Structures are given as structure tokens and as C-alpha cells.
Amino acid sequence: MTQAAWKSKRSWYLVSANDRMISPELERFMAKRIGATVISLPSSHVSMVSHPIEVANLIIEVAKAEEPQVKVH
């Protein structure tokens, strides 16, 4: 490996706005540093448990954005 993936690939970051384990301000700072697309949920540290639909929708959105474009000849 020659460089971190976030330096050359698109990134997404989910900020848990009510997180008391990792400061939401720190999460936003880290996301900005890597140039990530950020979404924020009004949840605690484990947002995938309290907001499973929103987290699943984010994963689906990211997967669609990263789908390779198929060219038909």
C-alpha cells in the first residue's frame, strides 16, 4: 500500500450528534480533513442500532454512487 484510500477515493462519514464517547465536533473535524460527504443523525455512539433505516439508506446511497458504470457496445 502506498497511500491511505481516503486520499484518492471518495469518503462518507456518519456523525452521531449525541455521541458521548467521541465528540461530534471531533468527528466533523476528521470528516472535513478527509474531504468526506457528511451526514449527521441525532443519535448516540451506536447510531446503527438507534437509526438502522437511516444508516442502511446511507450505505445504499454510497454503494450506488460507487457502482461501476457499465458501457454497452
Predicted model as a PDB file, atoms N, CA, C, CB and O in Angstrom, pLDDT in the B-factor column:
MODEL        1                                                                  
ATOM      1  N   MET A   1       0.843  -1.163   0.000  1.00 76.00           N  
ATOM      2  CA  MET A   1       0.000   0.000   0.000  1.00 76.00           C  
ATOM      3  C   MET A   1       0.894   1.233   0.000  1.00 76.00           C  
ATOM      4  CB  MET A   1      -0.962  -0.006   1.212  1.00 76.00           C  
ATOM      5  O   MET A   1       1.853   1.323   0.766  1.00 76.00           O  
ATOM      6  N   THR A   2       0.564   2.172  -0.866  1.00 86.00           N  
ATOM      7  CA  THR A   2       1.398   3.361  -0.971  1.00 86.00           C  
ATOM      8  C   THR A   2       0.769   4.604  -0.358  1.00 86.00           C  
ATOM      9  CB  THR A   2       1.712   3.625  -2.402  1.00 86.00           C  
ATOM     10  O   THR A   2       1.480   5.549  -0.014  1.00 86.00           O  
ATOM     11  N   GLN A   3      -0.561   4.618  -0.217  1.00 84.00           N  
ATOM     12  CA  GLN A   3      -1.221   5.762   0.417  1.00 84.00           C  
ATOM     13  C   GLN A   3      -2.560   5.338   0.987  1.00 84.00           C  
ATOM     14  CB  GLN A   3      -1.409   6.917  -0.586  1.00 84.00           C  
ATOM     15  O   GLN A   3      -3.126   4.324   0.580  1.00 84.00           O  
ATOM     16  N   ALA A   4      -3.056   6.109   1.917  1.00 84.00           N  
ATOM     17  CA  ALA A   4      -4.358   5.823   2.522  1.00 84.00           C  
ATOM     18  C   ALA A   4      -5.450   5.976   1.467  1.00 84.00           C  
ATOM     19  CB  ALA A   4      -4.629   6.762   3.733  1.00 84.00           C  
ATOM     20  O   ALA A   4      -5.387   6.879   0.633  1.00 84.00           O  
ATOM     21  N   ALA A   5      -6.445   5.100   1.504  1.00 81.00           N  
ATOM     22  CA  ALA A   5      -7.519   5.112   0.498  1.00 81.00           C  
ATOM     23  C   ALA A   5      -8.265   6.441   0.481  1.00 81.00           C  
ATOM     24  CB  ALA A   5      -8.504   3.973   0.761  1.00 81.00           C  
ATOM     25  O   ALA A   5      -8.692   6.890  -0.583  1.00 81.00           O  
ATOM     26  N   TRP A   6      -8.432   7.077   1.633  1.00 77.00           N  
ATOM     27  CA  TRP A   6      -9.199   8.325   1.668  1.00 77.00           C  
ATOM     28  C   TRP A   6      -8.522   9.453   0.901  1.00 77.00           C  
ATOM     29  CB  TRP A   6      -9.421   8.754   3.098  1.00 77.00           C  
ATOM     30  O   TRP A   6      -9.149  10.471   0.607  1.00 77.00           O  
ATOM     31  N   LYS A   7      -7.253   9.277   0.580  1.00 82.00           N  
ATOM     32  CA  LYS A   7      -6.562  10.318  -0.190  1.00 82.00           C  
ATOM     33  C   LYS A   7      -6.932  10.287  -1.671  1.00 82.00           C  
ATOM     34  CB  LYS A   7      -5.057  10.164  -0.039  1.00 82.00           C  
ATOM     35  O   LYS A   7      -6.805  11.296  -2.366  1.00 82.00           O  
ATOM     36  N   SER A   8      -7.387   9.133  -2.153  1.00 81.00           N  
ATOM     37  CA  SER A   8      -7.694   9.024  -3.577  1.00 81.00           C  
ATOM     38  C   SER A   8      -9.116   8.550  -3.874  1.00 81.00           C  
ATOM     39  CB  SER A   8      -6.725   8.092  -4.220  1.00 81.00           C  
ATOM     40  O   SER A   8      -9.532   8.541  -5.032  1.00 81.00           O  
ATOM     41  N   LYS A   9      -9.853   8.163  -2.858  1.00 82.00           N  
ATOM     42  CA  LYS A   9     -11.218   7.678  -3.056  1.00 82.00           C  
ATOM     43  C   LYS A   9     -12.196   8.564  -2.294  1.00 82.00           C  
ATOM     44  CB  LYS A   9     -11.351   6.204  -2.599  1.00 82.00           C  
ATOM     45  O   LYS A   9     -11.847   9.194  -1.296  1.00 82.00           O  
ATOM     46  N   ARG A  10     -13.429   8.595  -2.792  1.00 85.00           N  
ATOM     47  CA  ARG A  10     -14.466   9.359  -2.108  1.00 85.00           C  
ATOM     48  C   ARG A  10     -14.744   8.735  -0.744  1.00 85.00           C  
ATOM     49  CB  ARG A  10     -15.760   9.418  -2.958  1.00 85.00           C  
ATOM     50  O   ARG A  10     -14.627   7.522  -0.569  1.00 85.00           O  
ATOM     51  N   SER A  11     -15.112   9.577   0.217  1.00 89.00           N  
ATOM     52  CA  SER A  11     -15.379   9.116   1.575  1.00 89.00           C  
ATOM     53  C   SER A  11     -16.704   9.662   2.066  1.00 89.00           C  
ATOM     54  CB  SER A  11     -14.251   9.530   2.521  1.00 89.00           C  
ATOM     55  O   SER A  11     -17.139  10.740   1.662  1.00 89.00           O  
ATOM     56  N   TRP A  12     -17.330   8.910   2.936  1.00 91.00           N  
ATOM     57  CA  TRP A  12     -18.553   9.337   3.603  1.00 91.00           C  
ATOM     58  C   TRP A  12     -18.338   9.176   5.095  1.00 91.00           C  
ATOM     59  CB  TRP A  12     -19.796   8.521   3.114  1.00 91.00           C  
ATOM     60  O   TRP A  12     -17.583   8.311   5.538  1.00 91.00           O  
ATOM     61  N   TYR A  13     -19.011  10.019   5.863  1.00 93.00           N  
ATOM     62  CA  TYR A  13     -18.841   9.975   7.316  1.00 93.00           C  
ATOM     63  C   TYR A  13     -20.183  10.226   7.981  1.00 93.00           C  
ATOM     64  CB  TYR A  13     -17.790  11.017   7.792  1.00 93.00           C  
ATOM     65  O   TYR A  13     -20.882  11.188   7.660  1.00 93.00           O  
ATOM     66  N   LEU A  14     -20.531   9.354   8.903  1.00 94.00           N  
ATOM     67  CA  LEU A  14     -21.755   9.497   9.671  1.00 94.00           C  
ATOM     68  C   LEU A  14     -21.400  10.056  11.046  1.00 94.00           C  
ATOM     69  CB  LEU A  14     -22.506   8.136   9.793  1.00 94.00           C  
ATOM     70  O   LEU A  14     -20.698   9.413  11.826  1.00 94.00           O  
ATOM     71  N   VAL A  15     -21.888  11.250  11.331  1.00 96.00           N  
ATOM     72  CA  VAL A  15     -21.663  11.879  12.632  1.00 96.00           C  
ATOM     73  C   VAL A  15     -22.854  11.577  13.529  1.00 96.00           C  
ATOM     74  CB  VAL A  15     -21.450  13.421  12.490  1.00 96.00           C  
ATOM     75  O   VAL A  15     -23.997  11.852  13.165  1.00 96.00           O  
ATOM     76  N   SER A  16     -22.589  11.020  14.685  1.00 95.00           N  
ATOM     77  CA  SER A  16     -23.624  10.797  15.692  1.00 95.00           C  
ATOM     78  C   SER A  16     -23.645  12.035  16.584  1.00 95.00           C  
ATOM     79  CB  SER A  16     -23.358   9.474  16.530  1.00 95.00           C  
ATOM     80  O   SER A  16     -22.772  12.224  17.432  1.00 95.00           O  
ATOM     81  N   ALA A  17     -24.654  12.868  16.376  1.00 95.00           N  
ATOM     82  CA  ALA A  17     -24.690  14.193  17.003  1.00 95.00           C  
ATOM     83  C   ALA A  17     -24.752  14.160  18.526  1.00 95.00           C  
ATOM     84  CB  ALA A  17     -25.865  14.953  16.487  1.00 95.00           C  
ATOM     85  O   ALA A  17     -24.338  15.117  19.179  1.00 95.00           O  
ATOM     86  N   ASN A  18     -25.260  13.077  19.098  1.00 95.00           N  
ATOM     87  CA  ASN A  18     -25.363  12.990  20.560  1.00 95.00           C  
ATOM     88  C   ASN A  18     -24.354  12.015  21.150  1.00 95.00           C  
ATOM     89  CB  ASN A  18     -26.769  12.572  20.963  1.00 95.00           C  
ATOM     90  O   ASN A  18     -24.545  11.508  22.256  1.00 95.00           O  
ATOM     91  N   ASP A  19     -23.303  11.760  20.428  1.00 94.00           N  
ATOM     92  CA  ASP A  19     -22.268  10.823  20.862  1.00 94.00           C  
ATOM     93  C   ASP A  19     -21.539  11.384  22.079  1.00 94.00           C  
ATOM     94  CB  ASP A  19     -21.269  10.537  19.714  1.00 94.00           C  
ATOM     95  O   ASP A  19     -21.118  12.541  22.081  1.00 94.00           O  
ATOM     96  N   ARG A  20     -21.393  10.557  23.111  1.00 93.00           N  
ATOM     97  CA  ARG A  20     -20.641  10.993  24.295  1.00 93.00           C  
ATOM     98  C   ARG A  20     -19.348  10.195  24.459  1.00 93.00           C  
ATOM     99  CB  ARG A  20     -21.505  10.852  25.557  1.00 93.00           C  
ATOM    100  O   ARG A  20     -18.640  10.350  25.453  1.00 93.00           O  
ATOM    101  N   MET A  21     -19.043   9.336  23.476  1.00 94.00           N  
ATOM    102  CA  MET A  21     -17.777   8.598  23.504  1.00 94.00           C  
ATOM    103  C   MET A  21     -16.754   9.284  22.612  1.00 94.00           C  
ATOM    104  CB  MET A  21     -17.983   7.133  23.057  1.00 94.00           C  
ATOM    105  O   MET A  21     -15.579   9.397  22.962  1.00 94.00           O  
ATOM    106  N   ILE A  22     -17.222   9.745  21.443  1.00 94.00           N  
ATOM    107  CA  ILE A  22     -16.373  10.502  20.527  1.00 94.00           C  
ATOM    108  C   ILE A  22     -17.085  11.823  20.283  1.00 94.00           C  
ATOM    109  CB  ILE A  22     -16.102   9.717  19.172  1.00 94.00           C  
ATOM    110  O   ILE A  22     -18.244  11.834  19.870  1.00 94.00           O  
ATOM    111  N   SER A  23     -16.426  12.902  20.524  1.00 95.00           N  
ATOM    112  CA  SER A  23     -17.023  14.223  20.368  1.00 95.00           C  
ATOM    113  C   SER A  23     -17.511  14.437  18.933  1.00 95.00           C  
ATOM    114  CB  SER A  23     -16.014  15.313  20.754  1.00 95.00           C  
ATOM    115  O   SER A  23     -16.747  14.230  17.990  1.00 95.00           O  
ATOM    116  N   PRO A  24     -18.774  14.848  18.751  1.00 96.00           N  
ATOM    117  CA  PRO A  24     -19.263  15.143  17.410  1.00 96.00           C  
ATOM    118  C   PRO A  24     -18.424  16.204  16.705  1.00 96.00           C  
ATOM    119  CB  PRO A  24     -20.703  15.594  17.477  1.00 96.00           C  
ATOM    120  O   PRO A  24     -18.269  16.163  15.484  1.00 96.00           O  
ATOM    121  N   GLU A  25     -17.884  17.152  17.465  1.00 96.00           N  
ATOM    122  CA  GLU A  25     -17.012  18.161  16.864  1.00 96.00           C  
ATOM    123  C   GLU A  25     -15.744  17.512  16.297  1.00 96.00           C  
ATOM    124  CB  GLU A  25     -16.642  19.241  17.905  1.00 96.00           C  
ATOM    125  O   GLU A  25     -15.274  17.885  15.222  1.00 96.00           O  
ATOM    126  N   LEU A  26     -15.198  16.540  17.032  1.00 96.00           N  
ATOM    127  CA  LEU A  26     -14.022  15.816  16.557  1.00 96.00           C  
ATOM    128  C   LEU A  26     -14.377  15.003  15.316  1.00 96.00           C  
ATOM    129  CB  LEU A  26     -13.462  14.896  17.665  1.00 96.00           C  
ATOM    130  O   LEU A  26     -13.598  14.951  14.364  1.00 96.00           O  
ATOM    131  N   GLU A  27     -15.553  14.367  15.322  1.00 95.00           N  
ATOM    132  CA  GLU A  27     -15.985  13.600  14.150  1.00 95.00           C  
ATOM    133  C   GLU A  27     -16.090  14.503  12.927  1.00 95.00           C  
ATOM    134  CB  GLU A  27     -17.338  12.912  14.421  1.00 95.00           C  
ATOM    135  O   GLU A  27     -15.628  14.139  11.846  1.00 95.00           O  
ATOM    136  N   ARG A  28     -16.691  15.670  13.090  1.00 96.00           N  
ATOM    137  CA  ARG A  28     -16.812  16.610  11.973  1.00 96.00           C  
ATOM    138  C   ARG A  28     -15.435  17.073  11.482  1.00 96.00           C  
ATOM    139  CB  ARG A  28     -17.658  17.826  12.392  1.00 96.00           C  
ATOM    140  O   ARG A  28     -15.207  17.203  10.279  1.00 96.00           O  
ATOM    141  N   PHE A  29     -14.529  17.316  12.419  1.00 97.00           N  
ATOM    142  CA  PHE A  29     -13.162  17.719  12.068  1.00 97.00           C  
ATOM    143  C   PHE A  29     -12.481  16.627  11.239  1.00 97.00           C  
ATOM    144  CB  PHE A  29     -12.337  18.017  13.346  1.00 97.00           C  
ATOM    145  O   PHE A  29     -11.866  16.913  10.212  1.00 97.00           O  
ATOM    146  N   MET A  30     -12.595  15.371  11.693  1.00 94.00           N  
ATOM    147  CA  MET A  30     -11.961  14.267  10.968  1.00 94.00           C  
ATOM    148  C   MET A  30     -12.580  14.113   9.582  1.00 94.00           C  
ATOM    149  CB  MET A  30     -12.092  12.950  11.760  1.00 94.00           C  
ATOM    150  O   MET A  30     -11.869  13.896   8.600  1.00 94.00           O  
ATOM    151  N   ALA A  31     -13.907  14.224   9.505  1.00 94.00           N  
ATOM    152  CA  ALA A  31     -14.593  14.097   8.217  1.00 94.00           C  
ATOM    153  C   ALA A  31     -14.146  15.192   7.250  1.00 94.00           C  
ATOM    154  CB  ALA A  31     -16.119  14.156   8.413  1.00 94.00           C  
ATOM    155  O   ALA A  31     -13.909  14.933   6.070  1.00 94.00           O  
ATOM    156  N   LYS A  32     -14.034  16.407   7.761  1.00 95.00           N  
ATOM    157  CA  LYS A  32     -13.606  17.527   6.915  1.00 95.00           C  
ATOM    158  C   LYS A  32     -12.179  17.308   6.432  1.00 95.00           C  
ATOM    159  CB  LYS A  32     -13.711  18.864   7.680  1.00 95.00           C  
ATOM    160  O   LYS A  32     -11.851  17.598   5.282  1.00 95.00           O  
ATOM    161  N   ARG A  33     -11.347  16.801   7.307  1.00 93.00           N  
ATOM    162  CA  ARG A  33      -9.941  16.566   6.972  1.00 93.00           C  
ATOM    163  C   ARG A  33      -9.757  15.594   5.826  1.00 93.00           C  
ATOM    164  CB  ARG A  33      -9.208  16.056   8.173  1.00 93.00           C  
ATOM    165  O   ARG A  33      -8.834  15.734   5.024  1.00 93.00           O  
ATOM    166  N   ILE A  34     -10.641  14.602   5.748  1.00 91.00           N  
ATOM    167  CA  ILE A  34     -10.527  13.621   4.659  1.00 91.00           C  
ATOM    168  C   ILE A  34     -11.423  13.973   3.474  1.00 91.00           C  
ATOM    169  CB  ILE A  34     -10.878  12.226   5.169  1.00 91.00           C  
ATOM    170  O   ILE A  34     -11.482  13.235   2.491  1.00 91.00           O  
ATOM    171  N   GLY A  35     -12.119  15.107   3.576  1.00 92.00           N  
ATOM    172  CA  GLY A  35     -12.966  15.546   2.476  1.00 92.00           C  
ATOM    173  C   GLY A  35     -14.206  14.697   2.291  1.00 92.00           C  
ATOM    174  O   GLY A  35     -14.685  14.521   1.171  1.00 92.00           O  
ATOM    175  N   ALA A  36     -14.723  14.171   3.382  1.00 93.00           N  
ATOM    176  CA  ALA A  36     -15.865  13.261   3.319  1.00 93.00           C  
ATOM    177  C   ALA A  36     -17.193  13.986   3.134  1.00 93.00           C  
ATOM    178  CB  ALA A  36     -15.920  12.426   4.571  1.00 93.00           C  
ATOM    179  O   ALA A  36     -17.365  15.130   3.556  1.00 93.00           O  
ATOM    180  N   THR A  37     -18.113  13.297   2.498  1.00 92.00           N  
ATOM    181  CA  THR A  37     -19.503  13.725   2.481  1.00 92.00           C  
ATOM    182  C   THR A  37     -20.057  13.325   3.843  1.00 92.00           C  
ATOM    183  CB  THR A  37     -20.328  13.075   1.273  1.00 92.00           C  
ATOM    184  O   THR A  37     -19.928  12.170   4.249  1.00 92.00           O  
ATOM    185  N   VAL A  38     -20.668  14.261   4.546  1.00 94.00           N  
ATOM    186  CA  VAL A  38     -21.085  14.025   5.930  1.00 94.00           C  
ATOM    187  C   VAL A  38     -22.605  13.999   6.054  1.00 94.00           C  
ATOM    188  CB  VAL A  38     -20.504  15.102   6.852  1.00 94.00           C  
ATOM    189  O   VAL A  38     -23.303  14.837   5.484  1.00 94.00           O  
ATOM    190  N   ILE A  39     -23.096  13.033   6.801  1.00 92.00           N  
ATOM    191  CA  ILE A  39     -24.485  13.087   7.253  1.00 92.00           C  
ATOM    192  C   ILE A  39     -24.438  13.018   8.769  1.00 92.00           C  
ATOM    193  CB  ILE A  39     -25.364  11.917   6.634  1.00 92.00           C  
ATOM    194  O   ILE A  39     -23.516  12.449   9.353  1.00 92.00           O  
ATOM    195  N   SER A  40     -25.439  13.600   9.389  1.00 94.00           N  
ATOM    196  CA  SER A  40     -25.493  13.642  10.842  1.00 94.00           C  
ATOM    197  C   SER A  40     -26.833  13.083  11.298  1.00 94.00           C  
ATOM    198  CB  SER A  40     -25.284  15.089  11.371  1.00 94.00           C  
ATOM    199  O   SER A  40     -27.877  13.386  10.719  1.00 94.00           O  
ATOM    200  N   LEU A  41     -26.789  12.273  12.332  1.00 95.00           N  
ATOM    201  CA  LEU A  41     -28.015  11.726  12.915  1.00 95.00           C  
ATOM    202  C   LEU A  41     -28.087  12.109  14.378  1.00 95.00           C  
ATOM    203  CB  LEU A  41     -28.077  10.188  12.751  1.00 95.00           C  
ATOM    204  O   LEU A  41     -27.063  12.144  15.061  1.00 95.00           O  
ATOM    205  N   PRO A  42     -29.294  12.399  14.874  1.00 95.00           N  
ATOM    206  CA  PRO A  42     -29.456  12.733  16.294  1.00 95.00           C  
ATOM    207  C   PRO A  42     -29.430  11.459  17.135  1.00 95.00           C  
ATOM    208  CB  PRO A  42     -30.778  13.510  16.531  1.00 95.00           C  
ATOM    209  O   PRO A  42     -30.453  11.032  17.670  1.00 95.00           O  
ATOM    210  N   SER A  43     -28.251  10.864  17.240  1.00 94.00           N  
ATOM    211  CA  SER A  43     -28.147   9.590  17.940  1.00 94.00           C  
ATOM    212  C   SER A  43     -26.913   9.564  18.825  1.00 94.00           C  
ATOM    213  CB  SER A  43     -28.109   8.430  16.946  1.00 94.00           C  
ATOM    214  O   SER A  43     -26.061  10.451  18.783  1.00 94.00           O  
ATOM    215  N   SER A  44     -26.856   8.516  19.623  1.00 91.00           N  
ATOM    216  CA  SER A  44     -25.690   8.310  20.471  1.00 91.00           C  
ATOM    217  C   SER A  44     -24.613   7.588  19.664  1.00 91.00           C  
ATOM    218  CB  SER A  44     -26.063   7.503  21.750  1.00 91.00           C  
ATOM    219  O   SER A  44     -24.660   7.569  18.434  1.00 91.00           O  
ATOM    220  N   HIS A  45     -23.657   7.004  20.351  1.00 91.00           N  
ATOM    221  CA  HIS A  45     -22.488   6.398  19.727  1.00 91.00           C  
ATOM    222  C   HIS A  45     -22.827   5.293  18.723  1.00 91.00           C  
ATOM    223  CB  HIS A  45     -21.593   5.845  20.789  1.00 91.00           C  
ATOM    224  O   HIS A  45     -22.141   5.144  17.711  1.00 91.00           O  
ATOM    225  N   VAL A  46     -23.867   4.528  18.996  1.00 92.00           N  
ATOM    226  CA  VAL A  46     -24.193   3.379  18.145  1.00 92.00           C  
ATOM    227  C   VAL A  46     -25.415   3.700  17.285  1.00 92.00           C  
ATOM    228  CB  VAL A  46     -24.452   2.109  19.005  1.00 92.00           C  
ATOM    229  O   VAL A  46     -26.496   3.145  17.483  1.00 92.00           O  
ATOM    230  N   SER A  47     -25.220   4.600  16.332  1.00 93.00           N  
ATOM    231  CA  SER A  47     -26.330   5.066  15.508  1.00 93.00           C  
ATOM    232  C   SER A  47     -26.955   3.962  14.666  1.00 93.00           C  
ATOM    233  CB  SER A  47     -25.864   6.173  14.612  1.00 93.00           C  
ATOM    234  O   SER A  47     -28.135   4.046  14.327  1.00 93.00           O  
ATOM    235  N   MET A  48     -26.192   2.931  14.323  1.00 91.00           N  
ATOM    236  CA  MET A  48     -26.760   1.850  13.526  1.00 91.00           C  
ATOM    237  C   MET A  48     -27.795   1.037  14.288  1.00 91.00           C  
ATOM    238  CB  MET A  48     -25.664   0.943  13.044  1.00 91.00           C  
ATOM    239  O   MET A  48     -28.592   0.320  13.683  1.00 91.00           O  
ATOM    240  N   VAL A  49     -27.787   1.143  15.601  1.00 94.00           N  
ATOM    241  CA  VAL A  49     -28.793   0.455  16.413  1.00 94.00           C  
ATOM    242  C   VAL A  49     -30.033   1.335  16.575  1.00 94.00           C  
ATOM    243  CB  VAL A  49     -28.212   0.080  17.799  1.00 94.00           C  
ATOM    244  O   VAL A  49     -31.160   0.853  16.453  1.00 94.00           O  
ATOM    245  N   SER A  50     -29.825   2.611  16.848  1.00 93.00           N  
ATOM    246  CA  SER A  50     -30.968   3.505  17.087  1.00 93.00           C  
ATOM    247  C   SER A  50     -31.591   4.064  15.811  1.00 93.00           C  
ATOM    248  CB  SER A  50     -30.537   4.646  17.961  1.00 93.00           C  
ATOM    249  O   SER A  50     -32.742   4.499  15.831  1.00 93.00           O  
ATOM    250  N   HIS A  51     -30.849   4.060  14.700  1.00 94.00           N  
ATOM    251  CA  HIS A  51     -31.340   4.587  13.421  1.00 94.00           C  
ATOM    252  C   HIS A  51     -30.974   3.647  12.277  1.00 94.00           C  
ATOM    253  CB  HIS A  51     -30.765   5.994  13.157  1.00 94.00           C  
ATOM    254  O   HIS A  51     -30.294   4.057  11.337  1.00 94.00           O  
ATOM    255  N   PRO A  52     -31.417   2.391  12.346  1.00 95.00           N  
ATOM    256  CA  PRO A  52     -30.975   1.413  11.338  1.00 95.00           C  
ATOM    257  C   PRO A  52     -31.409   1.755   9.908  1.00 95.00           C  
ATOM    258  CB  PRO A  52     -31.504   0.051  11.697  1.00 95.00           C  
ATOM    259  O   PRO A  52     -30.665   1.492   8.963  1.00 95.00           O  
ATOM    260  N   ILE A  53     -32.585   2.328   9.739  1.00 95.00           N  
ATOM    261  CA  ILE A  53     -33.059   2.641   8.391  1.00 95.00           C  
ATOM    262  C   ILE A  53     -32.208   3.735   7.767  1.00 95.00           C  
ATOM    263  CB  ILE A  53     -34.535   3.068   8.419  1.00 95.00           C  
ATOM    264  O   ILE A  53     -31.810   3.633   6.607  1.00 95.00           O  
ATOM    265  N   GLU A  54     -31.928   4.784   8.538  1.00 94.00           N  
ATOM    266  CA  GLU A  54     -31.111   5.881   8.018  1.00 94.00           C  
ATOM    267  C   GLU A  54     -29.702   5.412   7.673  1.00 94.00           C  
ATOM    268  CB  GLU A  54     -31.045   7.021   9.032  1.00 94.00           C  
ATOM    269  O   GLU A  54     -29.137   5.823   6.659  1.00 94.00           O  
ATOM    270  N   VAL A  55     -29.136   4.550   8.516  1.00 94.00           N  
ATOM    271  CA  VAL A  55     -27.788   4.035   8.262  1.00 94.00           C  
ATOM    272  C   VAL A  55     -27.798   3.135   7.027  1.00 94.00           C  
ATOM    273  CB  VAL A  55     -27.253   3.258   9.496  1.00 94.00           C  
ATOM    274  O   VAL A  55     -26.896   3.209   6.192  1.00 94.00           O  
ATOM    275  N   ALA A  56     -28.815   2.289   6.915  1.00 95.00           N  
ATOM    276  CA  ALA A  56     -28.931   1.425   5.733  1.00 95.00           C  
ATOM    277  C   ALA A  56     -29.083   2.268   4.468  1.00 95.00           C  
ATOM    278  CB  ALA A  56     -30.132   0.459   5.878  1.00 95.00           C  
ATOM    279  O   ALA A  56     -28.483   1.958   3.439  1.00 95.00           O  
ATOM    280  N   ASN A  57     -29.880   3.329   4.542  1.00 93.00           N  
ATOM    281  CA  ASN A  57     -30.043   4.207   3.380  1.00 93.00           C  
ATOM    282  C   ASN A  57     -28.731   4.861   2.986  1.00 93.00           C  
ATOM    283  CB  ASN A  57     -31.086   5.278   3.667  1.00 93.00           C  
ATOM    284  O   ASN A  57     -28.454   5.023   1.798  1.00 93.00           O  
ATOM    285  N   LEU A  58     -27.916   5.240   3.967  1.00 91.00           N  
ATOM    286  CA  LEU A  58     -26.600   5.810   3.671  1.00 91.00           C  
ATOM    287  C   LEU A  58     -25.732   4.781   2.948  1.00 91.00           C  
ATOM    288  CB  LEU A  58     -25.903   6.284   4.972  1.00 91.00           C  
ATOM    289  O   LEU A  58     -25.075   5.099   1.957  1.00 91.00           O  
ATOM    290  N   ILE A  59     -25.736   3.565   3.443  1.00 91.00           N  
ATOM    291  CA  ILE A  59     -24.926   2.502   2.823  1.00 91.00           C  
ATOM    292  C   ILE A  59     -25.380   2.263   1.385  1.00 91.00           C  
ATOM    293  CB  ILE A  59     -25.025   1.186   3.642  1.00 91.00           C  
ATOM    294  O   ILE A  59     -24.551   2.100   0.489  1.00 91.00           O  
ATOM    295  N   ILE A  60     -26.686   2.241   1.166  1.00 92.00           N  
ATOM    296  CA  ILE A  60     -27.223   2.041  -0.185  1.00 92.00           C  
ATOM    297  C   ILE A  60     -26.824   3.211  -1.090  1.00 92.00           C  
ATOM    298  CB  ILE A  60     -28.771   1.893  -0.144  1.00 92.00           C  
ATOM    299  O   ILE A  60     -26.421   3.003  -2.235  1.00 92.00           O  
ATOM    300  N   GLU A  61     -26.935   4.428  -0.580  1.00 88.00           N  
ATOM    301  CA  GLU A  61     -26.555   5.620  -1.355  1.00 88.00           C  
ATOM    302  C   GLU A  61     -25.084   5.555  -1.765  1.00 88.00           C  
ATOM    303  CB  GLU A  61     -26.820   6.905  -0.537  1.00 88.00           C  
ATOM    304  O   GLU A  61     -24.737   5.845  -2.910  1.00 88.00           O  
ATOM    305  N   VAL A  62     -24.232   5.177  -0.828  1.00 88.00           N  
ATOM    306  CA  VAL A  62     -22.798   5.075  -1.111  1.00 88.00           C  
ATOM    307  C   VAL A  62     -22.539   3.974  -2.141  1.00 88.00           C  
ATOM    308  CB  VAL A  62     -22.004   4.794   0.190  1.00 88.00           C  
ATOM    309  O   VAL A  62     -21.757   4.163  -3.074  1.00 88.00           O  
ATOM    310  N   ALA A  63     -23.191   2.836  -1.970  1.00 88.00           N  
ATOM    311  CA  ALA A  63     -22.996   1.727  -2.909  1.00 88.00           C  
ATOM    312  C   ALA A  63     -23.404   2.136  -4.316  1.00 88.00           C  
ATOM    313  CB  ALA A  63     -23.797   0.494  -2.465  1.00 88.00           C  
ATOM    314  O   ALA A  63     -22.708   1.814  -5.279  1.00 88.00           O  
ATOM    315  N   LYS A  64     -24.520   2.838  -4.447  1.00 87.00           N  
ATOM    316  CA  LYS A  64     -24.969   3.291  -5.766  1.00 87.00           C  
ATOM    317  C   LYS A  64     -23.994   4.301  -6.350  1.00 87.00           C  
ATOM    318  CB  LYS A  64     -26.373   3.905  -5.677  1.00 87.00           C  
ATOM    319  O   LYS A  64     -23.724   4.276  -7.551  1.00 87.00           O  
ATOM    320  N   ALA A  65     -23.470   5.174  -5.531  1.00 83.00           N  
ATOM    321  CA  ALA A  65     -22.530   6.194  -6.005  1.00 83.00           C  
ATOM    322  C   ALA A  65     -21.228   5.565  -6.483  1.00 83.00           C  
ATOM    323  CB  ALA A  65     -22.242   7.212  -4.899  1.00 83.00           C  
ATOM    324  O   ALA A  65     -20.557   6.106  -7.362  1.00 83.00           O  
ATOM    325  N   GLU A  66     -20.877   4.440  -5.912  1.00 72.00           N  
ATOM    326  CA  GLU A  66     -19.612   3.796  -6.250  1.00 72.00           C  
ATOM    327  C   GLU A  66     -19.765   2.664  -7.258  1.00 72.00           C  
ATOM    328  CB  GLU A  66     -18.966   3.268  -5.006  1.00 72.00           C  
ATOM    329  O   GLU A  66     -18.781   2.008  -7.599  1.00 72.00           O  
ATOM    330  N   GLU A  67     -20.994   2.422  -7.744  1.00 68.00           N  
ATOM    331  CA  GLU A  67     -21.205   1.373  -8.743  1.00 68.00           C  
ATOM    332  C   GLU A  67     -20.422   1.698 -10.005  1.00 68.00           C  
ATOM    333  CB  GLU A  67     -22.708   1.213  -9.067  1.00 68.00           C  
ATOM    334  O   GLU A  67     -20.460   2.830 -10.488  1.00 68.00           O  
ATOM    335  N   PRO A  68     -19.718   0.715 -10.538  1.00 65.00           N  
ATOM    336  CA  PRO A  68     -19.029   0.984 -11.798  1.00 65.00           C  
ATOM    337  C   PRO A  68     -20.069   1.199 -12.910  1.00 65.00           C  
ATOM    338  CB  PRO A  68     -18.059  -0.188 -12.161  1.00 65.00           C  
ATOM    339  O   PRO A  68     -21.096   0.522 -12.943  1.00 65.00           O  
ATOM    340  N   GLN A  69     -19.800   2.118 -13.791  1.00 59.00           N  
ATOM    341  CA  GLN A  69     -20.691   2.389 -14.898  1.00 59.00           C  
ATOM    342  C   GLN A  69     -20.435   1.342 -15.992  1.00 59.00           C  
ATOM    343  CB  GLN A  69     -20.487   3.842 -15.438  1.00 59.00           C  
ATOM    344  O   GLN A  69     -19.315   1.205 -16.485  1.00 59.00           O  
ATOM    345  N   VAL A  70     -21.482   0.616 -16.356  1.00 57.00           N  
ATOM    346  CA  VAL A  70     -21.347  -0.424 -17.371  1.00 57.00           C  
ATOM    347  C   VAL A  70     -21.650   0.199 -18.728  1.00 57.00           C  
ATOM    348  CB  VAL A  70     -22.297  -1.639 -17.080  1.00 57.00           C  
ATOM    349  O   VAL A  70     -22.693   0.824 -18.923  1.00 57.00           O  
ATOM    350  N   LYS A  71     -20.731   0.019 -19.647  1.00 58.00           N  
ATOM    351  CA  LYS A  71     -20.918   0.541 -21.008  1.00 58.00           C  
ATOM    352  C   LYS A  71     -21.375  -0.599 -21.909  1.00 58.00           C  
ATOM    353  CB  LYS A  71     -19.598   1.190 -21.558  1.00 58.00           C  
ATOM    354  O   LYS A  71     -20.761  -1.665 -21.950  1.00 58.00           O  
ATOM    355  N   VAL A  72     -22.449  -0.357 -22.617  1.00 59.00           N  
ATOM    356  CA  VAL A  72     -22.964  -1.342 -23.560  1.00 59.00           C  
ATOM    357  C   VAL A  72     -22.546  -0.927 -24.952  1.00 59.00           C  
ATOM    358  CB  VAL A  72     -24.509  -1.479 -23.457  1.00 59.00           C  
ATOM    359  O   VAL A  72     -22.795   0.204 -25.371  1.00 59.00           O  
ATOM    360  N   HIS A  73     -21.917  -1.832 -25.664  1.00 55.00           N  
ATOM    361  CA  HIS A  73     -21.434  -1.516 -27.023  1.00 55.00           C  
ATOM    362  C   HIS A  73     -22.427  -2.010 -28.038  1.00 55.00           C  
ATOM    363  CB  HIS A  73     -20.045  -2.141 -27.290  1.00 55.00           C  
ATOM    364  O   HIS A  73     -22.214  -1.847 -29.240  1.00 55.00           O  
TER     365      HIS A  73                                                      
ENDMDL                                                                          
END                                                                             
